[in-house]
């Protein structure tokens, strides 16, 4: 009996000490990101049969589990993808607003108004050379503003492309790390190592980091092996992972450049296009392929395409009138057909970056066609008609130039408001999910303090059992003396 009592006490000491270890680890990780509270389950050891019946043999550690909730993990990953996408949209819109510079005195609509006002001023004294020089000066301002905005948008698109590349590199690193953790977890489980739980927490954190970059679907099997999918393609299975990359295609006719995420086969060639709609990468691809693509064919809002359309309309409408008029030195009878702006062509259409003052009038103010007839320095018909374009309701589509531009700026503002509203709304949802998950899987110091006392008292009681067993054995040994 002494020996069995000693064994029971020893088992009790081991089991309660293990419980103290788990509880202490929980307390130590109370502020650790993504840590899921670990739970130790104790179970009775197999009883033995005696003449008096079955008698217990003590306690042992049955299992160590975790309070992690796949439901909350999934919902948090989804919210992180949405919020990251909205935040990236907001960052890009801020860059757009800075490029357009609507808060300055040299915004594009202001320079266009000054340009047409200069023609209005010229119509009052068409023979005055200074008035003609003012027209060219204001034209330069318009061209410079168009070029500056166009180049800014091109640079922004290039930056978005580079950022997308960096994001994909980070995605690949996360996929590799998740696959490695799958392997480590499998090895730990095979040898009965409780480190598998800590590795699973680390993997969960990586999955959340990954979901900020790209929307993912996650499935964890009964062996605690996680599979990860992007779109309809599985990119992590156990210890195996795929490499993803950016692939850009160019339409031979329109010149539209489309950037997509693909996974690569063993030879490094694109195997499948991955659907990406959320996360940081989803925002970057959307803005690269639509918002900042001057040749976009999706029908979405392209600020570059709209700006190019405005530049093209300005060139065509002003040139259409100017080429019918006469400068100060034109004798006639036929109009010299000078273009005020450099015209575009089928292969090189006018864009915001390419718009320029025509070589026929550049630094040649006398060639500005203000008159509708030759040898009439005081005639102002063409200058007056060009000046009136500022109020033309059919300047571009069914809008005036200023109305159209205001619509573009309003659309950019709407994108910013949508991004801010979406990010704010999702943040509230995300914080609620984090709070609910923490209440379920997080460490409660009050609960752990109770567990600590419980295991401590049980350990002390088991130690007392060992002492009693020792005393009994001592008595038995000394019976024959």
Buried (B, 14 or more C-beta within 10 A) or exposed (E): EBEBBBBBBBBBBBBBBBBBBBBBBBBEBEEBEBBBBBBBEBEEBEEEEEEEEEEEBBBBBEEBEBBBBEEBBBBBBBBBBBBBBBBBBBBBBEBBBEBBBBEEEEBBBBBBBBBBBBBBBBBEBBBBEEBBBBBBEBBBBBBEBBBBBBEBBBEBBEBBBEBBBEBBEBBBEBBEBBBBBBBBBBBBBEEEBBEBBBBBBBBBBBBBBBBBBBBBBBEBEEEBBBBBBBBEBBBBBBBEBBBBBBBEEEEEEEEBBBBBBBBBEEEEEBBBBBEBBBBBBBBBBBBBBBBBBBBBEEEEBBBBBBBBBBBBBBBBBBBBBBBBBBBBEBEEEEBBEBBBBBBBEEEEBBBBBBBBBBEBBBEBBEBBBBBBBBEBBEBBBBBBBBBBBBEBEEBBEEBBBBBBBBBBBEBBBEBBEBBBEBBEEBBEBBEEBBEBBBEBBBBBEEEBEEBBEBBBEBBEEBBEBBEBBBEBBEEEEEEEE
